[in-house]
Amino acid sequence: MRNVCAHINASIDNYDRYRTLTILNLRYDKISPEKVQHLANALQQCQTITTLYFHNNQIGPQGAQYLADALRQNQTITIVNLHANRIGSQGVQYLGSALQQNKTLTTLDLWDNQIGDQGVQYLVNGIHENKVYTLIPSSHSIIHYFI
């Protein structure tokens, strides 16, 4: 994955047509947490991607931690879909912490991640400082949070 990210960055830097890449679709790619780490490192510096579709990859809490690290730095991503990644409440704790610093994310889909009540609390704590979020924390509820 490290080589893939390096090639993506090189392509974006060298070819004008790729400099406008705004949607990164990595659904159903069976990406391991270790590969997420390399991707997250690239996303920290990326200034064009606004939407990340990353559902059904089973990244777990560790992968969520890497993505949270990227979201702390990235100022262009507005939509993240992490549907069905087995993140659990621990992974949501990392994401909630990142949301305290990230002011650009507007939509976070965490459907089917077994986050539980504690995970929802981590999210609410994370978005307390921000304007508007659409959170999809479980299979049966959507929370709109407005300040």
C-alpha positions as CSV (number, residue, x, y, z in Angstrom):
1,M,0.0,0.0,0.0
2,R,2.9,2.4,0.7
3,N,4.0,2.1,-2.9
4,V,0.4,2.6,-4.1
5,C,0.1,5.8,-2.1
6,A,3.5,7.0,-3.4
7,H,2.4,6.4,-6.9
8,I,-0.9,8.1,-6.3
9,N,0.8,11.2,-4.9
10,A,3.3,11.2,-7.8
11,S,0.5,10.9,-10.3
12,I,-1.4,13.8,-8.7
13,D,1.7,15.9,-8.7
14,N,2.8,15.2,-12.3
15,Y,-0.5,15.1,-14.1
16,D,-2.9,18.1,-14.1
17,R,-5.9,16.0,-14.8
18,Y,-5.5,14.1,-11.4
19,R,-5.0,17.3,-9.4
20,T,-8.8,17.6,-9.3
21,L,-9.4,14.2,-7.7
22,T,-12.1,14.8,-5.1
23,I,-13.6,11.4,-4.4
24,L,-11.6,8.4,-3.2
25,N,-13.6,5.3,-3.5
26,L,-12.1,2.3,-1.6
27,R,-15.2,0.3,-0.9
28,Y,-14.9,-3.5,-0.4
29,D,-11.2,-3.5,-0.9
30,K,-10.3,-5.6,2.2
31,I,-7.8,-3.0,3.3
32,S,-5.9,-3.9,6.5
33,P,-5.2,-1.5,9.3
34,E,-1.6,-1.3,8.3
35,K,-2.5,-0.2,4.8
36,V,-4.9,2.3,6.3
37,Q,-1.9,3.8,8.1
38,H,-0.1,4.5,4.8
39,L,-3.3,5.9,3.2
40,A,-3.9,8.1,6.2
41,N,-0.4,9.5,6.0
42,A,-1.1,10.5,2.4
43,L,-4.5,12.0,3.3
44,Q,-2.9,14.3,5.9
45,Q,-1.2,16.3,3.1
46,C,-3.9,15.9,0.4
47,Q,-5.7,19.1,-0.5
48,T,-8.1,17.9,-3.2
49,I,-10.0,14.9,-1.8
50,T,-13.3,15.9,-0.2
51,T,-15.1,12.6,-0.1
52,L,-13.8,9.2,1.2
53,Y,-15.8,6.1,0.7
54,F,-14.2,3.4,2.8
55,H,-17.0,1.1,3.8
56,N,-16.8,-2.7,4.2
57,N,-13.0,-2.9,4.7
58,Q,-13.0,-4.2,8.3
59,I,-10.3,-1.8,9.5
60,G,-11.2,-2.2,13.1
61,P,-10.3,0.3,15.9
62,Q,-6.6,0.5,14.8
63,G,-7.6,1.6,11.3
64,A,-10.0,4.1,12.7
65,Q,-7.2,5.6,14.8
66,Y,-5.0,6.1,11.7
67,L,-7.9,7.8,9.9
68,A,-8.6,9.9,12.9
69,D,-5.0,11.1,12.8
70,A,-5.5,12.1,9.1
71,L,-8.7,13.9,9.9
72,R,-6.9,16.0,12.6
73,Q,-4.6,17.4,9.8
74,N,-6.8,17.3,6.7
75,Q,-8.8,20.5,6.0
76,T,-10.6,19.4,2.8
77,I,-12.4,16.1,3.5
78,T,-16.1,16.8,4.2
79,I,-17.7,13.3,3.9
80,V,-16.3,10.0,5.3
81,N,-18.2,6.8,4.9
82,L,-16.9,4.1,7.2
83,H,-19.9,1.8,7.0
84,A,-19.2,-1.8,8.3
85,N,-15.6,-1.6,9.4
86,R,-15.8,-3.2,12.9
87,I,-14.6,0.0,14.5
88,G,-16.5,-0.4,17.8
89,S,-16.6,2.2,20.6
90,Q,-12.8,2.3,20.9
91,G,-12.4,3.3,17.2
92,V,-15.2,5.9,17.6
93,Q,-13.3,7.3,20.6
94,Y,-10.4,8.1,18.3
95,L,-12.7,9.6,15.7
96,G,-14.5,11.6,18.3
97,S,-11.2,13.1,19.5
98,A,-10.3,14.0,15.9
99,L,-13.6,15.7,15.5
100,Q,-12.7,18.1,18.2
101,Q,-10.0,19.6,16.0
102,N,-11.4,19.0,12.5
103,K,-13.7,21.8,11.4
104,T,-14.4,20.7,7.8
105,L,-16.0,17.3,8.2
106,T,-19.8,17.5,7.8
107,T,-20.9,13.9,7.3
108,L,-19.6,10.7,9.1
109,D,-21.2,7.4,8.3
110,L,-20.5,4.8,11.0
111,W,-23.5,2.5,10.3
112,D,-23.0,-1.1,11.2
113,N,-19.9,-0.6,13.4
114,Q,-21.1,-1.9,16.8
115,I,-20.4,1.4,18.5
116,G,-23.0,1.2,21.2
117,D,-24.1,3.9,23.6
118,Q,-20.6,4.7,24.7
119,G,-19.5,5.3,21.1
120,V,-22.4,7.7,20.5
121,Q,-21.3,9.6,23.6
122,Y,-17.8,9.9,22.2
123,L,-19.2,11.3,18.9
124,V,-21.4,13.8,20.7
125,N,-18.4,14.9,22.8
126,G,-16.4,15.2,19.6
127,I,-18.8,17.4,17.7
128,H,-19.6,19.7,20.5
129,E,-17.2,22.4,19.2
130,N,-18.4,22.2,15.6
131,K,-21.3,23.6,13.6
132,V,-23.2,20.9,11.7
133,Y,-22.7,17.2,11.4
134,T,-24.8,14.4,10.0
135,L,-23.8,11.3,11.9
136,I,-25.0,7.8,11.0
137,P,-23.9,5.9,14.1
138,S,-26.0,2.7,13.8
139,S,-28.3,0.8,11.6
140,H,-31.5,2.4,13.0
141,S,-30.6,6.0,13.9
142,I,-29.5,9.2,12.3
143,I,-28.4,12.0,14.5
144,H,-28.4,15.6,13.2
145,Y,-26.5,17.8,15.6
146,F,-26.8,21.6,15.3
147,I,-25.1,24.2,17.4
